[in-house]
C-alpha cells in the first residue's frame, strides 16, 4: 500500500486532485470520467463524487493501486 501525505497546511485533498498528483490520470477531466464510471473506491465503497474530501486514514483504491491518506 502506498501512502500519500497531505500538505501540512491542508486538512484534506479532493479525490480528483489525488489521482492527478499521483499521475494515475492525465487530467482533471480524465479523473472525473473514471470516477463517474465507478472505477474508484474510498474506504471500500465505490465513490462517484470527484470532489470527495479525503482525510487522514482514508484508503483509496483505483485499478491495482491502494493509497492510504496520511497527515
PDB file of N, CA, C, O and CB in Angstrom:
ATOM      1  N   UNK A   1       0.843  -1.181   0.000  1.00  0.00           N
ATOM      2  CA  UNK A   1       0.000   0.000   0.000  1.00  0.00           C
ATOM      3  C   UNK A   1       0.890   1.246   0.000  1.00  0.00           C
ATOM      4  O   UNK A   1       1.828   1.367   0.788  1.00  0.00           O
ATOM      5  CB  UNK A   1      -0.960  -0.003   1.225  1.00  0.00           C
ATOM      6  N   UNK A   2       0.570   2.143  -0.888  1.00  0.00           N
ATOM      7  CA  UNK A   2       1.291   3.405  -0.999  1.00  0.00           C
ATOM      8  C   UNK A   2       0.669   4.425  -0.034  1.00  0.00           C
ATOM      9  O   UNK A   2      -0.519   4.340   0.279  1.00  0.00           O
ATOM     10  CB  UNK A   2       1.262   3.937  -2.471  1.00  0.00           C
ATOM     11  N   UNK A   3       1.464   5.376   0.431  1.00  0.00           N
ATOM     12  CA  UNK A   3       0.944   6.443   1.282  1.00  0.00           C
ATOM     13  C   UNK A   3       1.056   7.770   0.552  1.00  0.00           C
ATOM     14  O   UNK A   3       2.017   8.013  -0.179  1.00  0.00           O
ATOM     15  CB  UNK A   3       1.699   6.497   2.632  1.00  0.00           C
ATOM     16  N   UNK A   4       0.060   8.629   0.758  1.00  0.00           N
ATOM     17  CA  UNK A   4       0.091   9.978   0.210  1.00  0.00           C
ATOM     18  C   UNK A   4      -0.043  10.941   1.368  1.00  0.00           C
ATOM     19  O   UNK A   4      -1.025  10.899   2.110  1.00  0.00           O
ATOM     20  CB  UNK A   4      -1.036  10.202  -0.850  1.00  0.00           C
ATOM     21  N   UNK A   5       0.942  11.808   1.526  1.00  0.00           N
ATOM     22  CA  UNK A   5       0.948  12.755   2.640  1.00  0.00           C
ATOM     23  C   UNK A   5       0.303  14.072   2.222  1.00  0.00           C
ATOM     24  O   UNK A   5       0.710  14.704   1.247  1.00  0.00           O
ATOM     25  CB  UNK A   5       2.387  12.999   3.138  1.00  0.00           C
ATOM     26  N   UNK A   6      -0.708  14.466   2.983  1.00  0.00           N
ATOM     27  CA  UNK A   6      -1.373  15.749   2.759  1.00  0.00           C
ATOM     28  C   UNK A   6      -0.434  16.856   3.235  1.00  0.00           C
ATOM     29  O   UNK A   6       0.235  16.717   4.259  1.00  0.00           O
ATOM     30  CB  UNK A   6      -2.758  15.817   3.507  1.00  0.00           C
ATOM     31  N   UNK A   7      -0.390  17.949   2.487  1.00  0.00           N
ATOM     32  CA  UNK A   7       0.464  19.069   2.891  1.00  0.00           C
ATOM     33  C   UNK A   7       0.077  19.549   4.284  1.00  0.00           C
ATOM     34  O   UNK A   7      -1.096  19.505   4.655  1.00  0.00           O
ATOM     35  CB  UNK A   7       0.363  20.229   1.875  1.00  0.00           C
ATOM     36  N   UNK A   8       1.051  20.005   5.048  1.00  0.00           N
ATOM     37  CA  UNK A   8       0.833  20.451   6.433  1.00  0.00           C
ATOM     38  C   UNK A   8      -0.288  21.471   6.555  1.00  0.00           C
ATOM     39  O   UNK A   8      -1.096  21.408   7.481  1.00  0.00           O
ATOM     40  CB  UNK A   8       2.107  21.041   6.992  1.00  0.00           C
ATOM     41  N   UNK A   9      -0.335  22.417   5.612  1.00  0.00           N
ATOM     42  CA  UNK A   9      -1.325  23.492   5.721  1.00  0.00           C
ATOM     43  C   UNK A   9      -2.731  23.058   5.333  1.00  0.00           C
ATOM     44  O   UNK A   9      -3.691  23.784   5.591  1.00  0.00           O
ATOM     45  CB  UNK A   9      -0.910  24.650   4.862  1.00  0.00           C
ATOM     46  N   UNK A  10      -2.873  21.875   4.712  1.00  0.00           N
ATOM     47  CA  UNK A  10      -4.178  21.390   4.268  1.00  0.00           C
ATOM     48  C   UNK A  10      -4.746  20.353   5.221  1.00  0.00           C
ATOM     49  O   UNK A  10      -4.011  19.588   5.845  1.00  0.00           O
ATOM     50  CB  UNK A  10      -4.075  20.803   2.872  1.00  0.00           C
ATOM     51  N   UNK A  11      -6.070  20.345   5.319  1.00  0.00           N
ATOM     52  CA  UNK A  11      -6.755  19.370   6.162  1.00  0.00           C
ATOM     53  C   UNK A  11      -7.148  18.127   5.358  1.00  0.00           C
ATOM     54  O   UNK A  11      -7.271  17.033   5.907  1.00  0.00           O
ATOM     55  CB  UNK A  11      -8.000  20.003   6.802  1.00  0.00           C
ATOM     56  N   UNK A  12      -7.343  18.315   4.039  1.00  0.00           N
ATOM     57  CA  UNK A  12      -7.799  17.229   3.170  1.00  0.00           C
ATOM     58  C   UNK A  12      -7.291  17.460   1.757  1.00  0.00           C
ATOM     59  O   UNK A  12      -6.704  18.498   1.455  1.00  0.00           O
ATOM     60  CB  UNK A  12      -9.343  17.121   3.179  1.00  0.00           C
ATOM     61  N   UNK A  13      -7.528  16.460   0.883  1.00  0.00           N
ATOM     62  CA  UNK A  13      -7.280  16.596  -0.553  1.00  0.00           C
ATOM     63  C   UNK A  13      -8.505  16.025  -1.260  1.00  0.00           C
ATOM     64  O   UNK A  13      -9.090  15.042  -0.805  1.00  0.00           O
ATOM     65  CB  UNK A  13      -5.943  15.856  -1.001  1.00  0.00           C
ATOM     66  N   UNK A  14      -8.888  16.644  -2.374  1.00  0.00           N
ATOM     67  CA  UNK A  14     -10.016  16.132  -3.154  1.00  0.00           C
ATOM     68  C   UNK A  14      -9.587  14.883  -3.920  1.00  0.00           C
ATOM     69  O   UNK A  14      -8.422  14.741  -4.290  1.00  0.00           O
ATOM     70  CB  UNK A  14     -10.549  17.215  -4.132  1.00  0.00           C
ATOM     71  N   UNK A  15     -10.531  13.989  -4.152  1.00  0.00           N
ATOM     72  CA  UNK A  15     -10.248  12.736  -4.842  1.00  0.00           C
ATOM     73  C   UNK A  15      -9.626  12.963  -6.214  1.00  0.00           C
ATOM     74  O   UNK A  15      -8.637  12.314  -6.554  1.00  0.00           O
ATOM     75  CB  UNK A  15     -11.517  11.925  -4.984  1.00  0.00           C
ATOM     76  N   UNK A  16     -10.184  13.866  -7.002  1.00  0.00           N
ATOM     77  CA  UNK A  16      -9.622  14.102  -8.340  1.00  0.00           C
ATOM     78  C   UNK A  16      -8.209  14.672  -8.257  1.00  0.00           C
ATOM     79  O   UNK A  16      -7.358  14.339  -9.081  1.00  0.00           O
ATOM     80  CB  UNK A  16     -10.523  15.058  -9.137  1.00  0.00           C
ATOM     81  N   UNK A  17      -7.955  15.521  -7.278  1.00  0.00           N
ATOM     82  CA  UNK A  17      -6.609  16.079  -7.091  1.00  0.00           C
ATOM     83  C   UNK A  17      -5.610  14.986  -6.727  1.00  0.00           C
ATOM     84  O   UNK A  17      -4.468  15.003  -7.187  1.00  0.00           O
ATOM     85  CB  UNK A  17      -6.622  17.163  -6.000  1.00  0.00           C
ATOM     86  N   UNK A  18      -6.036  14.052  -5.913  1.00  0.00           N
ATOM     87  CA  UNK A  18      -5.165  12.936  -5.530  1.00  0.00           C
ATOM     88  C   UNK A  18      -4.771  12.109  -6.742  1.00  0.00           C
ATOM     89  O   UNK A  18      -3.596  11.789  -6.926  1.00  0.00           O
ATOM     90  CB  UNK A  18      -5.857  12.046  -4.494  1.00  0.00           C
ATOM     91  N   UNK A  19      -5.741  11.765  -7.562  1.00  0.00           N
ATOM     92  CA  UNK A  19      -5.453  10.957  -8.750  1.00  0.00           C
ATOM     93  C   UNK A  19      -4.478  11.670  -9.681  1.00  0.00           C
ATOM     94  O   UNK A  19      -3.599  11.036 -10.265  1.00  0.00           O
ATOM     95  CB  UNK A  19      -6.749  10.631  -9.500  1.00  0.00           C
ATOM     96  N   UNK A  20      -4.630  12.985  -9.821  1.00  0.00           N
ATOM     97  CA  UNK A  20      -3.705  13.756 -10.662  1.00  0.00           C
ATOM     98  C   UNK A  20      -2.326  13.840 -10.011  1.00  0.00           C
ATOM     99  O   UNK A  20      -1.311  13.684 -10.690  1.00  0.00           O
ATOM    100  CB  UNK A  20      -4.259  15.176 -10.916  1.00  0.00           C
ATOM    101  N   UNK A  21      -2.281  14.082  -8.713  1.00  0.00           N
ATOM    102  CA  UNK A  21      -1.000  14.228  -8.002  1.00  0.00           C
ATOM    103  C   UNK A  21      -0.161  12.955  -8.089  1.00  0.00           C
ATOM    104  O   UNK A  21       1.068  13.018  -8.123  1.00  0.00           O
ATOM    105  CB  UNK A  21      -1.245  14.588  -6.530  1.00  0.00           C
ATOM    106  N   UNK A  22      -0.818  11.819  -8.125  1.00  0.00           N
ATOM    107  CA  UNK A  22      -0.111  10.537  -8.200  1.00  0.00           C
ATOM    108  C   UNK A  22       0.121  10.076  -9.641  1.00  0.00           C
ATOM    109  O   UNK A  22       0.623   8.977  -9.877  1.00  0.00           O
ATOM    110  CB  UNK A  22      -0.891   9.474  -7.445  1.00  0.00           C
ATOM    111  N   UNK A  23      -0.250  10.926 -10.600  1.00  0.00           N
ATOM    112  CA  UNK A  23      -0.099  10.614 -12.024  1.00  0.00           C
ATOM    113  C   UNK A  23      -0.846   9.341 -12.429  1.00  0.00           C
ATOM    114  O   UNK A  23      -0.403   8.608 -13.313  1.00  0.00           O
ATOM    115  CB  UNK A  23       1.374  10.468 -12.365  1.00  0.00           C
ATOM    116  N   UNK A  24      -1.978   9.086 -11.778  1.00  0.00           N
ATOM    117  CA  UNK A  24      -2.811   7.944 -12.146  1.00  0.00           C
ATOM    118  C   UNK A  24      -3.737   8.305 -13.299  1.00  0.00           C
ATOM    119  O   UNK A  24      -4.264   7.428 -13.985  1.00  0.00           O
ATOM    120  CB  UNK A  24      -3.629   7.461 -10.941  1.00  0.00           C
ATOM    121  N   UNK A  25      -3.930   9.611 -13.507  1.00  0.00           N
ATOM    122  CA  UNK A  25      -4.702  10.138 -14.633  1.00  0.00           C
ATOM    123  C   UNK A  25      -3.924  11.320 -15.205  1.00  0.00           C
ATOM    124  O   UNK A  25      -3.069  11.902 -14.538  1.00  0.00           O
ATOM    125  CB  UNK A  25      -6.159  10.566 -14.192  1.00  0.00           C
ATOM    126  N   UNK A  26      -4.238  11.659 -16.450  1.00  0.00           N
ATOM    127  CA  UNK A  26      -3.520  12.743 -17.113  1.00  0.00           C
ATOM    128  C   UNK A  26      -4.137  14.114 -16.866  1.00  0.00           C
ATOM    129  O   UNK A  26      -3.453  15.131 -16.981  1.00  0.00           O
ATOM    130  CB  UNK A  26      -3.465  12.483 -18.589  1.00  0.00           C
ATOM    131  N   UNK A  27      -5.430  14.149 -16.524  1.00  0.00           N
ATOM    132  CA  UNK A  27      -6.102  15.434 -16.369  1.00  0.00           C
ATOM    133  C   UNK A  27      -7.272  15.317 -15.409  1.00  0.00           C
ATOM    134  O   UNK A  27      -7.685  14.220 -15.032  1.00  0.00           O
ATOM    135  CB  UNK A  27      -6.580  15.958 -17.724  1.00  0.00           C
ATOM    136  N   UNK A  28      -7.796  16.473 -15.024  1.00  0.00           N
ATOM    137  CA  UNK A  28      -8.975  16.502 -14.173  1.00  0.00           C
ATOM    138  C   UNK A  28     -10.184  15.891 -14.868  1.00  0.00           C
ATOM    139  O   UNK A  28     -11.007  15.226 -14.239  1.00  0.00           O
ATOM    140  CB  UNK A  28      -9.283  17.927 -13.755  1.00  0.00           C
ATOM    141  N   UNK A  29     -10.281  16.127 -16.192  1.00  0.00           N
ATOM    142  CA  UNK A  29     -11.393  15.557 -16.959  1.00  0.00           C
ATOM    143  C   UNK A  29     -11.331  14.037 -16.954  1.00  0.00           C
ATOM    144  O   UNK A  29     -12.357  13.365 -16.850  1.00  0.00           O
ATOM    145  CB  UNK A  29     -11.377  16.081 -18.403  1.00  0.00           C
ATOM    146  N   UNK A  30     -10.135  13.506 -17.068  1.00  0.00           N
ATOM    147  CA  UNK A  30      -9.968  12.051 -17.043  1.00  0.00           C
ATOM    148  C   UNK A  30     -10.303  11.502 -15.654  1.00  0.00           C
ATOM    149  O   UNK A  30     -10.913  10.439 -15.537  1.00  0.00           O
ATOM    150  CB  UNK A  30      -8.521  11.661 -17.442  1.00  0.00           C
ATOM    151  N   UNK A  31      -9.911  12.218 -14.615  1.00  0.00           N
ATOM    152  CA  UNK A  31     -10.235  11.809 -13.244  1.00  0.00           C
ATOM    153  C   UNK A  31     -11.747  11.762 -13.061  1.00  0.00           C
ATOM    154  O   UNK A  31     -12.279  10.791 -12.524  1.00  0.00           O
ATOM    155  CB  UNK A  31      -9.595  12.774 -12.212  1.00  0.00           C
ATOM    156  N   UNK A  32     -12.435  12.801 -13.503  1.00  0.00           N
ATOM    157  CA  UNK A  32     -13.891  12.853 -13.387  1.00  0.00           C
ATOM    158  C   UNK A  32     -14.534  11.680 -14.138  1.00  0.00           C
ATOM    159  O   UNK A  32     -15.483  11.069 -13.646  1.00  0.00           O
ATOM    160  CB  UNK A  32     -14.426  14.198 -13.929  1.00  0.00           C
ATOM    161  N   UNK A  33     -14.023  11.379 -15.306  1.00  0.00           N
ATOM    162  CA  UNK A  33     -14.576  10.293 -16.118  1.00  0.00           C
ATOM    163  C   UNK A  33     -14.454   8.935 -15.422  1.00  0.00           C
ATOM    164  O   UNK A  33     -15.422   8.176 -15.380  1.00  0.00           O
ATOM    165  CB  UNK A  33     -13.873  10.243 -17.470  1.00  0.00           C
ATOM    166  N   UNK A  34     -13.276   8.624 -14.879  1.00  0.00           N
ATOM    167  CA  UNK A  34     -13.118   7.318 -14.232  1.00  0.00           C
ATOM    168  C   UNK A  34     -13.919   7.228 -12.937  1.00  0.00           C
ATOM    169  O   UNK A  34     -14.386   6.154 -12.559  1.00  0.00           O
ATOM    170  CB  UNK A  34     -11.644   7.045 -13.946  1.00  0.00           C
ATOM    171  N   UNK A  35     -14.073   8.372 -12.258  1.00  0.00           N
ATOM    172  CA  UNK A  35     -14.887   8.392 -11.036  1.00  0.00           C
ATOM    173  C   UNK A  35     -16.361   8.198 -11.412  1.00  0.00           C
ATOM    174  O   UNK A  35     -17.073   7.433 -10.760  1.00  0.00           O
ATOM    175  CB  UNK A  35     -14.685   9.736 -10.247  1.00  0.00           C
ATOM    176  N   UNK A  36     -16.816   8.888 -12.458  1.00  0.00           N
ATOM    177  CA  UNK A  36     -18.200   8.727 -12.937  1.00  0.00           C
ATOM    178  C   UNK A  36     -18.503   7.286 -13.326  1.00  0.00           C
ATOM    179  O   UNK A  36     -19.634   6.825 -13.174  1.00  0.00           O
ATOM    180  CB  UNK A  36     -18.457   9.645 -14.135  1.00  0.00           C
ATOM    181  N   UNK A  37     -17.502   6.575 -13.825  1.00  0.00           N
ATOM    182  CA  UNK A  37     -17.677   5.189 -14.247  1.00  0.00           C
ATOM    183  C   UNK A  37     -17.665   4.210 -13.070  1.00  0.00           C
ATOM    184  O   UNK A  37     -17.874   3.012 -13.258  1.00  0.00           O
ATOM    185  CB  UNK A  37     -16.591   4.814 -15.233  1.00  0.00           C
ATOM    186  N   UNK A  38     -17.422   4.715 -11.866  1.00  0.00           N
ATOM    187  CA  UNK A  38     -17.430   3.854 -10.685  1.00  0.00           C
ATOM    188  C   UNK A  38     -16.179   3.011 -10.540  1.00  0.00           C
ATOM    189  O   UNK A  38     -16.227   1.920  -9.972  1.00  0.00           O
ATOM    190  CB  UNK A  38     -18.618   2.959 -10.725  1.00  0.00           C
ATOM    191  N   UNK A  39     -15.053   3.508 -11.050  1.00  0.00           N
ATOM    192  CA  UNK A  39     -13.810   2.730 -11.018  1.00  0.00           C
ATOM    193  C   UNK A  39     -12.939   3.016  -9.800  1.00  0.00           C
ATOM    194  O   UNK A  39     -11.869   2.425  -9.654  1.00  0.00           O
ATOM    195  CB  UNK A  39     -13.018   2.999 -12.261  1.00  0.00           C
ATOM    196  N   UNK A  40     -13.385   3.918  -8.922  1.00  0.00           N
ATOM    197  CA  UNK A  40     -12.593   4.296  -7.751  1.00  0.00           C
ATOM    198  C   UNK A  40     -13.378   3.969  -6.483  1.00  0.00           C
ATOM    199  O   UNK A  40     -14.582   4.209  -6.391  1.00  0.00           O
ATOM    200  CB  UNK A  40     -12.221   5.809  -7.793  1.00  0.00           C
ATOM    201  N   UNK A  41     -12.659   3.417  -5.513  1.00  0.00           N
ATOM    202  CA  UNK A  41     -13.274   3.131  -4.213  1.00  0.00           C
ATOM    203  C   UNK A  41     -12.600   3.958  -3.131  1.00  0.00           C
ATOM    204  O   UNK A  41     -11.392   4.193  -3.171  1.00  0.00           O
ATOM    205  CB  UNK A  41     -13.182   1.622  -3.876  1.00  0.00           C
ATOM    206  N   UNK A  42     -13.393   4.394  -2.170  1.00  0.00           N
ATOM    207  CA  UNK A  42     -12.875   5.086  -0.992  1.00  0.00           C
ATOM    208  C   UNK A  42     -13.366   4.307   0.219  1.00  0.00           C
ATOM    209  O   UNK A  42     -14.568   4.121   0.409  1.00  0.00           O
ATOM    210  CB  UNK A  42     -13.339   6.603  -0.941  1.00  0.00           C
ATOM    211  N   UNK A  43     -12.427   3.859   1.029  1.00  0.00           N
ATOM    212  CA  UNK A  43     -12.744   3.036   2.201  1.00  0.00           C
ATOM    213  C   UNK A  43     -13.653   1.856   1.845  1.00  0.00           C
ATOM    214  O   UNK A  43     -14.586   1.531   2.579  1.00  0.00           O
ATOM    215  CB  UNK A  43     -13.409   3.892   3.277  1.00  0.00           C
ATOM    216  N   UNK A  44     -13.359   1.222   0.704  1.00  0.00           N
ATOM    217  CA  UNK A  44     -14.056   0.011   0.310  1.00  0.00           C
ATOM    218  C   UNK A  44     -15.374   0.211  -0.422  1.00  0.00           C
ATOM    219  O   UNK A  44     -15.987  -0.766  -0.852  1.00  0.00           O
ATOM    220  CB  UNK A  44     -14.301  -0.791   1.492  1.00  0.00           C
ATOM    221  N   UNK A  45     -15.830   1.460  -0.575  1.00  0.00           N
ATOM    222  CA  UNK A  45     -17.099   1.723  -1.251  1.00  0.00           C
ATOM    223  C   UNK A  45     -16.869   2.519  -2.527  1.00  0.00           C
ATOM    224  O   UNK A  45     -16.044   3.432  -2.551  1.00  0.00           O
ATOM    225  CB  UNK A  45     -18.060   2.477  -0.321  1.00  0.00           C
ATOM    226  N   UNK A  46     -17.594   2.178  -3.584  1.00  0.00           N
ATOM    227  CA  UNK A  46     -17.477   2.894  -4.851  1.00  0.00           C
ATOM    228  C   UNK A  46     -17.828   4.353  -4.629  1.00  0.00           C
ATOM    229  O   UNK A  46     -18.839   4.671  -4.003  1.00  0.00           O
ATOM    230  CB  UNK A  46     -18.389   2.268  -5.935  1.00  0.00           C
ATOM    231  N   UNK A  47     -16.985   5.238  -5.148  1.00  0.00           N
ATOM    232  CA  UNK A  47     -17.174   6.678  -4.958  1.00  0.00           C
ATOM    233  C   UNK A  47     -17.457   7.340  -6.297  1.00  0.00           C
ATOM    234  O   UNK A  47     -16.737   7.122  -7.271  1.00  0.00           O
ATOM    235  CB  UNK A  47     -15.932   7.317  -4.292  1.00  0.00           C
ATOM    236  N   UNK A  48     -18.511   8.152  -6.341  1.00  0.00           N
ATOM    237  CA  UNK A  48     -18.902   8.847  -7.570  1.00  0.00           C
ATOM    238  C   UNK A  48     -18.709  10.359  -7.482  1.00  0.00           C
ATOM    239  O   UNK A  48     -19.007  11.073  -8.439  1.00  0.00           O
ATOM    240  CB  UNK A  48     -20.346   8.543  -7.894  1.00  0.00           C
ATOM    241  N   UNK A  49     -18.215  10.854  -6.348  1.00  0.00           N
ATOM    242  CA  UNK A  49     -18.014  12.306  -6.176  1.00  0.00           C
ATOM    243  C   UNK A  49     -16.543  12.638  -6.404  1.00  0.00           C
ATOM    244  O   UNK A  49     -15.684  12.240  -5.617  1.00  0.00           O
ATOM    245  CB  UNK A  49     -18.468  12.776  -4.750  1.00  0.00           C
ATOM    246  N   UNK A  50     -16.253  13.364  -7.478  1.00  0.00           N
ATOM    247  CA  UNK A  50     -14.853  13.652  -7.780  1.00  0.00           C
ATOM    248  C   UNK A  50     -14.264  14.689  -6.840  1.00  0.00           C
ATOM    249  O   UNK A  50     -13.043  14.824  -6.753  1.00  0.00           O
ATOM    250  CB  UNK A  50     -14.716  14.125  -9.208  1.00  0.00           C
ATOM    251  N   UNK A  51     -15.105  15.416  -6.145  1.00  0.00           N
ATOM    252  CA  UNK A  51     -14.600  16.380  -5.154  1.00  0.00           C
ATOM    253  C   UNK A  51     -14.668  15.821  -3.736  1.00  0.00           C
ATOM    254  O   UNK A  51     -14.595  16.574  -2.765  1.00  0.00           O
ATOM    255  CB  UNK A  51     -15.396  17.686  -5.232  1.00  0.00           C
ATOM    256  N   UNK A  52     -14.804  14.537  -3.619  1.00  0.00           N
ATOM    257  CA  UNK A  52     -14.851  13.885  -2.301  1.00  0.00           C
ATOM    258  C   UNK A  52     -13.616  14.284  -1.520  1.00  0.00           C
ATOM    259  O   UNK A  52     -12.495  14.165  -2.015  1.00  0.00           O
ATOM    260  CB  UNK A  52     -14.944  12.329  -2.433  1.00  0.00           C
ATOM    261  N   UNK A  53     -13.816  14.756  -0.304  1.00  0.00           N
ATOM    262  CA  UNK A  53     -12.701  15.165   0.541  1.00  0.00           C
ATOM    263  C   UNK A  53     -12.101  13.931   1.208  1.00  0.00           C
ATOM    264  O   UNK A  53     -12.804  13.128   1.821  1.00  0.00           O
ATOM    265  CB  UNK A  53     -13.159  16.202   1.605  1.00  0.00           C
ATOM    266  N   UNK A  54     -10.804  13.807   1.073  1.00  0.00           N
ATOM    267  CA  UNK A  54     -10.083  12.678   1.651  1.00  0.00           C
ATOM    268  C   UNK A  54      -9.264  13.164   2.835  1.00  0.00           C
ATOM    269  O   UNK A  54      -8.477  14.103   2.718  1.00  0.00           O
ATOM    270  CB  UNK A  54      -9.174  11.997   0.597  1.00  0.00           C
ATOM    271  N   UNK A  55      -9.454  12.521   3.966  1.00  0.00           N
ATOM    272  CA  UNK A  55      -8.782  12.904   5.208  1.00  0.00           C
ATOM    273  C   UNK A  55      -7.820  11.809   5.660  1.00  0.00           C
ATOM    274  O   UNK A  55      -7.813  10.704   5.118  1.00  0.00           O
ATOM    275  CB  UNK A  55      -9.814  13.195   6.313  1.00  0.00           C
ATOM    276  N   UNK A  56      -7.025  12.133   6.644  1.00  0.00           N
ATOM    277  CA  UNK A  56      -6.057  11.216   7.227  1.00  0.00           C
ATOM    278  C   UNK A  56      -6.709   9.869   7.557  1.00  0.00           C
ATOM    279  O   UNK A  56      -7.760   9.814   8.195  1.00  0.00           O
ATOM    280  CB  UNK A  56      -5.435  11.831   8.489  1.00  0.00           C
ATOM    281  N   UNK A  57      -6.071   8.797   7.115  1.00  0.00           N
ATOM    282  CA  UNK A  57      -6.536   7.450   7.427  1.00  0.00           C
ATOM    283  C   UNK A  57      -7.431   6.817   6.381  1.00  0.00           C
ATOM    284  O   UNK A  57      -7.669   5.610   6.422  1.00  0.00           O
ATOM    285  CB  UNK A  57      -7.251   7.472   8.702  1.00  0.00           C
ATOM    286  N   UNK A  58      -7.936   7.613   5.439  1.00  0.00           N
ATOM    287  CA  UNK A  58      -8.814   7.065   4.400  1.00  0.00           C
ATOM    288  C   UNK A  58      -7.985   6.288   3.371  1.00  0.00           C
ATOM    289  O   UNK A  58      -6.809   6.582   3.157  1.00  0.00           O
ATOM    290  CB  UNK A  58      -9.620   8.201   3.704  1.00  0.00           C
ATOM    291  N   UNK A  59      -8.614   5.300   2.744  1.00  0.00           N
ATOM    292  CA  UNK A  59      -7.918   4.475   1.750  1.00  0.00           C
ATOM    293  C   UNK A  59      -8.654   4.559   0.414  1.00  0.00           C
ATOM    294  O   UNK A  59      -9.868   4.373   0.336  1.00  0.00           O
ATOM    295  CB  UNK A  59      -7.816   2.993   2.227  1.00  0.00           C
ATOM    296  N   UNK A  60      -7.879   4.847  -0.632  1.00  0.00           N
ATOM    297  CA  UNK A  60      -8.410   4.973  -1.988  1.00  0.00           C
ATOM    298  C   UNK A  60      -7.883   3.810  -2.822  1.00  0.00           C
ATOM    299  O   UNK A  60      -6.702   3.467  -2.751  1.00  0.00           O
ATOM    300  CB  UNK A  60      -8.016   6.348  -2.629  1.00  0.00           C
ATOM    301  N   UNK A  61      -8.768   3.208  -3.610  1.00  0.00           N
ATOM    302  CA  UNK A  61      -8.378   2.114  -4.499  1.00  0.00           C
ATOM    303  C   UNK A  61      -8.761   2.463  -5.929  1.00  0.00           C
ATOM    304  O   UNK A  61      -9.891   2.865  -6.208  1.00  0.00           O
ATOM    305  CB  UNK A  61      -9.041   0.782  -4.066  1.00  0.00           C
ATOM    306  N   UNK A  62      -7.794   2.300  -6.831  1.00  0.00           N
ATOM    307  CA  UNK A  62      -8.037   2.507  -8.259  1.00  0.00           C
ATOM    308  C   UNK A  62      -7.141   1.552  -9.026  1.00  0.00           C
ATOM    309  O   UNK A  62      -5.922   1.545  -8.858  1.00  0.00           O
ATOM    310  CB  UNK A  62      -7.772   3.994  -8.683  1.00  0.00           C
ATOM    311  N   UNK A  63      -7.775   0.742  -9.876  1.00  0.00           N
ATOM    312  CA  UNK A  63      -7.061  -0.313 -10.599  1.00  0.00           C
ATOM    313  C   UNK A  63      -6.289  -1.147  -9.576  1.00  0.00           C
ATOM    314  O   UNK A  63      -6.897  -1.680  -8.648  1.00  0.00           O
ATOM    315  CB  UNK A  63      -6.093   0.288 -11.691  1.00  0.00           C
ATOM    316  N   UNK A  64      -4.992  -1.272  -9.715  1.00  0.00           N
ATOM    317  CA  UNK A  64      -4.232  -2.074  -8.760  1.00  0.00           C
ATOM    318  C   UNK A  64      -3.531  -1.213  -7.718  1.00  0.00           C
ATOM    319  O   UNK A  64      -2.646  -1.688  -7.006  1.00  0.00           O
ATOM    320  CB  UNK A  64      -3.213  -2.924  -9.489  1.00  0.00           C
ATOM    321  N   UNK A  65      -3.922   0.037  -7.632  1.00  0.00           N
ATOM    322  CA  UNK A  65      -3.318   0.967  -6.684  1.00  0.00           C
ATOM    323  C   UNK A  65      -4.155   1.086  -5.433  1.00  0.00           C
ATOM    324  O   UNK A  65      -5.378   1.210  -5.507  1.00  0.00           O
ATOM    325  CB  UNK A  65      -3.134   2.334  -7.317  1.00  0.00           C
ATOM    326  N   UNK A  66      -3.503   1.048  -4.281  1.00  0.00           N
ATOM    327  CA  UNK A  66      -4.162   1.226  -2.999  1.00  0.00           C
ATOM    328  C   UNK A  66      -3.371   2.301  -2.264  1.00  0.00           C
ATOM    329  O   UNK A  66      -2.184   2.125  -1.987  1.00  0.00           O
ATOM    330  CB  UNK A  66      -4.237  -0.128  -2.173  1.00  0.00           C
ATOM    331  N   UNK A  67      -4.029   3.412  -1.949  1.00  0.00           N
ATOM    332  CA  UNK A  67      -3.333   4.564  -1.383  1.00  0.00           C
ATOM    333  C   UNK A  67      -3.967   4.931  -0.045  1.00  0.00           C
ATOM    334  O   UNK A  67      -5.183   5.092   0.060  1.00  0.00           O
ATOM    335  CB  UNK A  67      -3.373   5.770  -2.358  1.00  0.00           C
ATOM    336  N   UNK A  68      -3.128   5.059   0.964  1.00  0.00           N
ATOM    337  CA  UNK A  68      -3.594   5.498   2.284  1.00  0.00           C
ATOM    338  C   UNK A  68      -3.237   6.971   2.435  1.00  0.00           C
ATOM    339  O   UNK A  68      -2.104   7.377   2.177  1.00  0.00           O
ATOM    340  CB  UNK A  68      -2.957   4.635   3.443  1.00  0.00           C
ATOM    341  N   UNK A  69      -4.219   7.764   2.856  1.00  0.00           N
ATOM    342  CA  UNK A  69      -4.003   9.184   3.079  1.00  0.00           C
ATOM    343  C   UNK A  69      -3.432   9.372   4.483  1.00  0.00           C
ATOM    344  O   UNK A  69      -3.969   8.842   5.456  1.00  0.00           O
ATOM    345  CB  UNK A  69      -5.328   9.992   2.896  1.00  0.00           C
ATOM    346  N   UNK A  70      -2.347  10.124   4.580  1.00  0.00           N
ATOM    347  CA  UNK A  70      -1.740  10.404   5.885  1.00  0.00           C
ATOM    348  C   UNK A  70      -1.533  11.909   6.034  1.00  0.00           C
ATOM    349  O   UNK A  70      -1.336  12.619   5.048  1.00  0.00           O
ATOM    350  CB  UNK A  70      -0.387   9.645   6.046  1.00  0.00           C
ATOM    351  N   UNK A  71      -1.580  12.373   7.242  1.00  0.00           N
ATOM    352  CA  UNK A  71      -1.413  13.806   7.538  1.00  0.00           C
ATOM    353  C   UNK A  71       0.005  14.082   7.936  1.00  0.00           C
ATOM    354  O   UNK A  71       0.353  15.226   8.226  1.00  0.00           O
ATOM    355  CB  UNK A  71      -2.370  14.264   8.648  1.00  0.00           C
TER     356      UNK A  71
END
